[in-house]
Amino acid sequence: MLIHDVRPWGGDPVDLVIDGSRISGIRPHDAAAATEADTVDGRGRLALPAFSDVHVHLDSSRIGLPFRPHTGRPGVWDMMMNDRENWRSTDVPHDEIVAGTLEQMIAKGTTRVRSYAQVDVDCRLEKFDAVVAAKEKFAAHADVQVMTFPQAGILREAGTVELLEESLKQGADVMGGIDPSQLDRDPAKHLDIVFGLAEKYQVEIDIHLHEPGELGVFSTELVLERTRALGMQGKVTMSHAYDLGSVSEAVSRRLIDEFADLDIAMATVAPSTTGHLRLVDLAAAGVRVGLGEDGQRDYWSPYGNCDMLDRTWQLAFVNGFRRDDHIELALAVATMGGASIMSHDSPRVTGVGDRPGVAVGDRADLVLVDGETPTSAVMDRGRDRTVIHDGRVVADGLRVVGA
């Protein structure tokens, strides 16, 4: 494939040569060059790495359904119970909603997805099966990792552990945990189960942490302790963790250094809080940081529209970014940052000014989008997009191709 007349990360116009699933050549754009049948017309658009959503709940989505009044109640447990009370009451089968949400994400430029799949005594493996089915349906369009996720905790309801283990036997890619101190109120036992199952089935771990301040730091220190003791460096992600920077500058610095030392990744959803660890500091330390949309217009909140370019704007906004290089850092986190969490073969973002993902040898997972510069693309969220996955066009004009 030849991608004709594009600007990688807003640079000079070039033609990208794709061989199989990789970028094999980059040459100055030649408007007079003959084009072939498998040429993609870039039309001077930006060429960016495709987006990576590494924190999304496909299983609780209401994308494609009418808006409804928000009925959630404060707190993780009450919000989860609200979801439990409502998720079955739709006219559209649940597996179709899940697949339709993934389809919309691909259409808008996301080709790497790590999705939570809730497993508990209410839904058992029904939500997990729906996410797996969506993964299989769009296997040629996107890489999807499925995380078995105890949204209701692990210890509060008998039978949860057995269901989690069954999902791992059926091929779950990641073992999830959630608020080990605040929700389950037995952090040592909760984390022993999470790490034990991950070790048994040789999968990675993703801890969903909403806990505030010092309590969140305490739970995080238990995660650090187990990661070091079990030799699971590079296999653990902390998601949300949006209050770890609120205790003190010294604690923030220590946690960032330990995340870097143990290669613990972080997944953010760009929360509207001020206590998170600073993105610039995390990137400078070499911590792998990815971005996700979290819920998609679900029973938890009305936010989420399947567009990671939209969420990139939010990441830049909540961090107070104005400089172009900072806004481009947000874009790098939303693309290759998440890719480096899903696969260690993908280059991580190493700091402000690092723009990986569109070089010779890189995987041909790209999104072409209209915009004068990367910053303007984030501000304007252009709609003229072409999405390429493993050297194939999988979406164009905000519609999936070849599904």
Phi, psi and omega in degrees: 000144172242125174260112194264123172067070174229165182237096181300122181052031176082011180281201181291153179297134179220170169248128180263129176260124181250128176240107184067240183257010186234155170282117184255346180198148175228120182228153180305141182298130178242103183296335183270353183294143177293139178256152182252174185298327183263032176272135174259125180279108180284336177055033177076011181287166173290143170249115181237157170300145176299157183285153176234113176261105185255018175205083179225145178254079177302329188285346180246012185294151168236022178301132181092349178260159178297151172298149179224157177300140179286125183242006182295151178246155186300146176097148183299315183296314182291325176295320179295320179294324176298318176298316181299326182285341191238339195294337180276347190268060175235156177279347180257132179304143186302319183294331177288323177296315180298311181295321179295325177294314178299320179300317179294325178296316179296316182303329183265000171121008181261122180240003176227127187221130167247111185250136169289146174226107185296132176232120177203182186285347177276299183273347183051240181255013184295314179291320177302313181298323180293320178292319177299318180296319178295319177302314181291322181298321184250031182300330180276354186249338184199152170271126181234126171257135181253123179256124174284125195229119179275073183304328180268014184087171181258330191256348188282335184229123181299138178101351183294316183300318181296321178292320177299316181294323179296321178294325176292322176298329182273003171110017175304141184272334187220143175261125182261156172221165182208130171033068186297332180270313189280323183270306182272340175060024173210075189299324181296314181292318179303309184288329176298321179291315181300308182291325180295315179292322179297318179292320181296320185256007174054053177236166177278173184237143175223115182260121181271105189241112175256356191296141185277153166041235185295329177294318177296321178296319179301311180297321180296320179297326175293324176294316178301316181301315181288323178301316180291314185294325184264003180064038183259031176303137179080005184238013184231137175236138171257120180257148187065267179046044191276006179236012183291340180267009187266348187281304178193162178297321181296318179295317179302313181298317181296317181295317179299317180296321180288322175300318180294317182296320182265002183053048173271126182273164175231138175241121180249154173245020180057060184286157179273057179232165180249358185264010182281158174295140187291131184298318180299319180292320179297315181295318181297329179279352180088014177286132175289120181235130176237170184237150176214164180268350180067232179288156178239090178047060191243202183277358177267322180196164179274002184278162180104124181221019177072009186247106181288340174293324175297316181290333175296317175305316181295320179299316178295319184294311184290340176271359178070027183284135171234326180295144180301318183293330177287318179294323175292330173299316177302320179291322177295321177296320182289343182250280184281338176301310178292324178300324181287340174283319182284333180211126179287353174285343179273138180293140177275162175277123189259005176147179178300130180099347179274127184230072183281169167108348180228060179229164177302131182097341179286155178295139181277065171246102192223156169232127175262126185218145179287143179164148178289318181219167174304321179296317180294326177297321178292319182290319187266340182049063184305153185255350181274092188233142170234132186245130182237130179231123181052042176079012179236141173287120181249348176202147179207139180062032179066027174228139178289141181252133171074026178284000000 
